[in-house]
């Protein structure tokens, strides 16, 4: 009879939300892997029904305290799609600037606080700060710059209140933008130093054959707009999402699993964006990637921390480009009149593509809402990764196997409930 062993972790820090991970091993085979999300459903889609389309940005911002801009931007684009309005010019540029701020603060939080301790043998950022305080200070400076972008354009750093359908309620002054540009010039050096630091980490050899899915725009690295593309030939408008993707309920999760109807599991996030949009990176970001040893594509999920660092360089560089060419808009918003219709939008949250669908009545009240976040799209792929990762490592001692499985989950920076609680890990050996 094969040896039976159980590994149990009651509290796993450095992930957002409540979940459990059950791994069943029989002899030398991995029999089952389940990422169990047991956090109670929050019913945001139901909360939106019956509300005015103008309320969607403020309601959806409350979904996440780390990436509220992604939810707001997806909501406003979908509402404008339903109402037949396209926001262009300086207002579009300012939306892109706001997204730069969110990418910086979210990616830096993940890199320095949540994921780097795994690579450096530390249990927390507190341990890391005790040994390398100057590194953590750099991360905090960089994150603060991202927060300041969101605070300036969004009205506050958490759950912004200055975003509306059609644009913004208020536009900052020229002097506000000038002061922000000076801070970003300093942040650019910190971003480049971050790539250099992370490139020195030791990464397991673990390339996987993913189907990457993300947005692709003809002229820019994707944030707010683009077509949905994949590494296996998918190329569709965001309005065709439901023709190709479907959500399924699985018994072990309160989060739905999203899959491609034709092929099943896929991967969204930094690796997908980088691998399918490398040519759209700024020259500075491309050089940082080259100096870090990255090629034009990356299939190793453990290197996602490095790709995130490159995206921070891009976000800082892009924010400076926008500020350098920005013309202050004459009005903070364009008029958007309600009408009956269905609107679709997809934007690139830090963790991957986020899709919104809304159906409005003639008065602009929301009759239907569907929000598909990145983690629900990646959840099944996380389980696939663990199956492949564990199999050649069954001989590891329990504590080492546990540590590496936790790290494999953190590669995705999963936003389970958008606040950090714990992930419960149980490994059962039969």
C-alpha positions in Angstrom: 0.0 0.0 0.0 1.3 3.4 -1.0 2.4 5.8 1.8 -0.3 8.2 2.9 0.8 11.8 3.7 -1.1 14.9 4.4 0.1 18.5 4.1 -2.1 21.1 5.7 -1.7 24.9 5.6 -4.3 26.8 7.5 -3.2 30.3 6.6 -1.4 31.2 3.4 -0.6 34.9 3.2 0.1 37.0 0.1 -3.0 36.2 -1.9 -6.2 38.2 -2.2 -9.2 36.3 -0.9 -10.3 33.1 0.7 -9.7 29.7 -0.9 -8.4 26.2 -0.3 -6.2 24.0 -2.4 -6.6 20.2 -2.2 -4.1 17.9 -3.8 -4.6 14.1 -3.9 -1.5 12.0 -4.6 -1.6 8.2 -4.9 1.8 6.6 -5.0 3.7 8.5 -7.7 0.7 10.0 -9.4 -1.2 13.3 -8.9 -4.8 12.2 -8.9 -6.6 15.4 -8.3 -6.0 19.1 -7.8 -8.8 21.5 -6.8 -8.4 25.2 -6.2 -11.4 25.7 -3.9 -12.8 29.2 -3.7 -15.2 29.1 -0.8 -15.6 32.8 -0.2 -19.3 33.7 -0.3 -20.6 35.2 -3.6 -20.8 39.0 -3.5 -23.6 39.4 -6.1 -22.3 42.6 -7.7 -24.1 41.7 -11.0 -27.4 41.5 -9.1 -26.7 44.8 -7.3 -26.3 46.5 -10.6 -29.7 45.4 -12.0 -32.3 48.2 -11.8 -29.6 50.9 -11.3 -28.9 53.7 -13.7 -26.1 53.1 -16.2 -24.5 56.2 -14.7 -24.0 54.4 -11.4 -22.0 51.5 -12.8 -18.5 53.1 -12.5 -19.0 53.8 -8.7 -20.5 50.4 -8.0 -18.1 48.3 -9.9 -15.1 50.2 -8.4 -16.0 48.6 -5.1 -15.4 45.1 -6.5 -11.6 45.6 -5.9 -9.5 47.8 -3.7 -6.4 47.0 -5.7 -7.7 47.2 -9.3 -10.8 49.4 -9.2 -9.8 51.3 -12.3 -10.1 48.1 -14.4 -13.7 47.6 -13.3 -14.6 51.2 -13.8 -13.0 51.4 -17.2 -14.7 48.2 -18.4 -18.0 49.5 -17.1 -17.8 52.9 -18.8 -16.6 51.5 -22.1 -19.5 49.0 -22.1 -22.1 51.7 -21.2 -20.7 53.9 -24.0 -20.8 50.9 -26.4 -24.5 50.4 -25.5 -25.3 54.1 -26.0 -23.3 54.5 -29.2 -20.7 56.9 -27.9 -16.9 56.8 -28.5 -14.7 58.8 -26.2 -11.6 60.1 -28.1 -8.8 62.7 -27.9 -7.5 64.0 -24.5 -10.2 62.2 -22.5 -9.2 58.9 -23.9 -5.5 59.7 -23.1 -6.4 60.5 -19.5 -8.2 57.2 -19.1 -5.0 55.5 -20.4 -3.0 57.6 -17.9 -5.3 56.4 -15.1 -4.8 52.8 -16.1 -1.0 53.4 -16.0 -1.3 54.3 -12.4 -3.2 51.2 -11.5 -0.8 48.9 -13.3 2.1 50.5 -11.4 0.6 50.3 -7.9 -0.8 46.8 -8.4 2.2 45.2 -10.1 4.6 46.8 -7.6 2.5 45.5 -4.7 2.6 42.0 -6.1 6.3 42.1 -7.0 7.7 43.5 -3.7 5.1 42.5 -1.1 3.5 39.3 -2.2 5.8 37.4 -4.6 9.4 38.3 -4.1 9.6 36.7 -0.6 9.0 33.3 -2.3 12.1 33.7 -4.5 14.3 34.9 -1.6 13.4 32.3 1.0 11.4 34.7 3.2 7.9 34.1 4.7 6.9 37.7 4.4 7.9 41.2 3.2 8.6 42.0 6.9 11.4 39.5 6.9 12.6 40.9 3.5 12.5 44.5 4.8 14.5 43.6 7.8 17.3 42.3 5.6 17.0 44.7 2.6 15.2 47.8 3.8 16.5 49.9 0.9 14.8 47.5 -1.6 11.5 47.7 0.1 11.7 51.5 0.3 12.2 51.6 -3.4 9.1 49.4 -3.9 7.1 51.7 -1.6 8.2 54.8 -3.5 7.3 53.2 -6.8 3.9 52.1 -5.6 3.2 55.5 -4.1 3.7 57.1 -7.6 1.1 54.7 -9.1 -1.3 55.6 -6.2 -0.7 59.3 -6.9 -1.8 58.9 -10.5 -5.0 57.2 -9.4 -5.6 59.7 -6.7 -5.0 62.7 -9.0 -7.3 61.5 -11.8 -9.6 59.3 -9.8 -10.3 61.6 -6.9 -8.8 59.1 -4.4 -6.4 56.2 -4.4 -8.9 53.5 -3.4 -12.3 53.1 -5.1 -11.9 56.3 -7.3 -14.9 58.6 -7.5 -13.9 60.9 -10.3 -14.7 58.5 -13.2 -18.0 58.7 -15.0 -19.6 57.5 -18.2 -18.3 59.8 -20.9 -15.1 60.9 -19.1 -14.5 62.5 -15.7 -16.2 64.8 -13.3 -13.2 67.0 -13.0 -9.8 67.4 -14.8 -6.7 68.2 -12.8 -4.8 71.4 -13.5 -1.7 71.8 -15.6 0.4 72.3 -12.5 -0.9 69.1 -11.1 0.2 67.2 -14.2 3.6 68.9 -14.2 4.3 67.9 -10.7 3.2 64.3 -11.5 5.6 64.2 -14.4 8.6 65.1 -12.2 7.7 62.2 -9.9 7.4 59.8 -12.8 10.9 60.7 -14.0 12.2 59.5 -10.7 10.0 56.5 -10.7 11.4 55.4 -14.1 14.8 54.8 -12.5 13.1 52.8 -9.7 11.2 50.8 -12.3 14.4 49.9 -14.2 16.1 49.0 -11.0 13.2 46.7 -10.2 13.6 44.8 -13.4 17.3 44.4 -12.7 16.6 43.1 -9.2 14.0 40.6 -10.2 16.0 39.3 -13.1 18.5 37.9 -10.6 15.9 35.6 -9.0 16.2 31.8 -9.6 13.3 30.6 -11.7 12.2 26.9 -12.0 12.4 25.5 -15.5 8.7 25.2 -16.1 7.6 26.4 -19.6 4.0 25.4 -20.4 2.1 25.2 -23.6 -0.6 27.8 -22.9 -3.2 29.3 -25.1 -2.7 33.0 -24.3 -5.7 35.3 -24.5 -5.6 39.1 -24.2 -6.5 42.3 -26.0 -4.5 43.5 -29.0 -4.6 47.1 -30.3 -3.0 48.0 -33.6 -1.1 51.0 -32.2 -0.5 50.5 -28.5 0.2 48.1 -25.7 -3.3 47.1 -24.6 -5.1 48.8 -21.7 -8.6 50.0 -22.5 -9.4 48.9 -26.0 -8.6 46.3 -28.7 -9.7 43.0 -30.2 -9.6 39.7 -28.3 -6.8 37.5 -29.7 -5.1 34.3 -28.7 -1.8 32.5 -29.4 -3.8 29.9 -31.4 -5.5 32.1 -33.9 -8.5 33.7 -32.1 -9.1 37.2 -33.3 -12.6 38.7 -32.5 -14.2 41.9 -31.4 -15.1 42.2 -27.7 -18.7 42.1 -28.7 -18.2 38.5 -29.9 -16.9 37.2 -26.5 -19.9 35.1 -25.6 -19.8 33.4 -29.0 -16.4 31.9 -28.1 -16.2 31.8 -24.3 -18.5 30.2 -21.7 -18.6 30.2 -17.9 -19.2 26.9 -16.0 -20.0 26.2 -12.4 -17.8 23.7 -10.6 -18.8 22.2 -7.3 -15.6 23.1 -5.5 -15.7 26.9 -6.2 -18.0 29.8 -5.8 -16.1 31.5 -8.7 -17.2 30.3 -12.1 -14.6 28.8 -14.5 -14.4 30.4 -17.9 -13.2 28.4 -20.9 -12.9 28.6 -24.6 -15.8 26.7 -26.2 -13.5 25.2 -28.8 -10.5 24.3 -26.8 -11.0 24.6 -23.0 -8.6 26.2 -20.6 -6.6 29.3 -21.4 -4.4 31.9 -19.7 -4.8 35.7 -19.3 -2.4 38.1 -17.7 1.1 39.6 -18.1 2.5 36.6 -19.9 -0.3 36.7 -22.5 0.0 40.5 -23.0 3.7 40.4 -23.3 3.9 37.4 -25.6 1.2 38.7 -28.0 2.0 42.4 -27.8 5.8 42.6 -27.5 6.1 44.8 -30.5 3.9 47.5 -28.9 6.1 47.9 -25.8 8.1 51.2 -25.6 11.8 51.0 -26.6 12.8 51.5 -23.0 10.6 48.5 -21.9 11.9 46.3 -24.7 15.5 47.1 -23.7 14.7 46.3 -20.0 13.2 43.0 -21.1 16.3 42.2 -23.2 18.7 43.1 -20.4 16.7 40.8 -18.1 17.1 37.9 -20.4 13.5 37.7 -21.7 12.8 36.8 -25.3 9.8 38.1 -27.3 7.6 35.5 -25.6 7.5 33.9 -22.1 5.8 30.6 -21.2 7.2 30.2 -17.7 4.6 31.3 -15.1 7.3 31.7 -12.5 8.8 34.5 -14.7 5.5 36.4 -14.5 7.0 38.5 -11.8 9.7 39.6 -14.2 7.2 40.4 -17.0 5.2 42.4 -14.5 8.4 44.4 -13.7 8.8 45.1 -17.4 5.2 46.2 -17.6 5.9 48.6 -14.7 8.7 50.2 -16.8 6.2 50.4 -19.7 3.5 52.0 -17.6 5.8 54.7 -16.2 7.2 55.4 -19.6 3.7 55.5 -21.2 2.5 57.8 -18.4 5.3 60.2 -19.2 4.6 60.1 -22.9 0.9 60.9 -22.3 1.8 63.8 -20.0 4.3 65.1 -22.5 1.8 65.2 -25.4 -1.4 65.9 -23.4 -3.7 68.7 -24.3 -6.1 69.6 -21.5 -9.7 68.8 -22.7 -12.2 71.6 -23.1 -14.7 69.6 -21.1 -14.3 66.8 -18.5 -16.7 64.6 -20.3 -18.9 64.1 -23.4 -22.6 63.7 -23.2 -23.9 60.2 -23.1 -27.7 59.8 -23.6 -29.4 56.6 -22.5 -31.0 54.2 -25.0 -32.0 50.6 -25.1 -29.2 48.3 -26.1 -26.5 45.9 -25.1 -22.9 47.0 -24.5 -19.7 45.1 -24.3 -16.2 46.0 -23.2 -12.9 44.4 -22.3 -9.9 46.0 -20.7 -6.6 44.7 -19.4 -6.6 44.6 -15.6 -3.1 44.0 -14.1 -4.0 40.3 -13.7 -5.5 39.9 -17.2 -8.4 40.6 -19.4 -11.7 41.6 -17.8 -14.9 41.5 -19.7 -18.2 43.3 -19.0 -21.6 42.9 -20.6 -24.6 45.1 -19.8 -28.2 45.3 -21.2 -30.0 48.7 -20.8 -33.6 49.7 -21.2 -34.7 52.9 -22.9 -34.3 54.9 -19.7 -30.7 53.7 -19.2 -31.5 51.3 -16.4 -29.4 48.1 -16.2 -31.5 45.1 -16.9 -28.6 42.6 -17.1 -25.0 42.6 -16.0 -22.2 40.0 -16.5 -18.7 40.6 -15.2 -15.9 38.0 -16.0 -12.7 38.8 -14.0 -9.3 37.5 -14.8 -9.1 35.0 -11.9 -12.2 33.1 -13.0 -10.5 32.8 -16.4 -7.3 31.6 -14.9 -8.6 29.3 -12.2 -8.6 26.1 -14.2 -5.2 26.9 -15.7 -3.8 27.3 -12.1 -5.0 23.8 -11.4 -3.4 22.5 -14.7 -0.1 24.2 -13.7 -0.1 22.5 -10.3 -0.7 19.0 -11.9 2.3 19.5 -14.2 4.4 21.1 -11.5 3.9 18.5 -8.7 4.4 15.4 -10.8 8.2 15.6 -11.1 8.6 16.9 -7.5 6.8 14.1 -5.5 10.0 13.1 -3.8 10.4 16.6 -2.2 9.8 16.8 1.6 6.4 18.0 2.6 7.5 21.5 3.6 9.3 22.1 0.3 6.5 20.8 -1.8 4.0 22.9 0.1 6.2 26.1 -0.3 6.6 25.5 -4.0 2.9 24.8 -4.6 2.0 28.0 -2.8 4.5 29.9 -5.0 3.0 28.4 -8.1 -0.5 29.8 -7.1 1.0 33.2 -6.3 2.5 33.3 -9.9 -1.0 34.4 -10.9 -1.5 37.0 -8.2 -5.0 35.6 -7.9 -7.6 38.3 -6.9 -10.0 36.0 -5.2 -12.0 38.5 -3.2 -9.8 41.5 -3.8 -8.5 41.5 -0.2 -5.8 39.4 1.3 -7.0 36.6 3.6 -5.8 33.1 3.3 -5.5 30.1 1.1 -5.9 26.7 2.8 -3.7 24.0 1.3 -4.2 20.3 1.9 -2.1 17.6 0.2 -3.3 14.1 0.6 -1.0 11.2 -0.3 -2.4 7.7 -0.7 
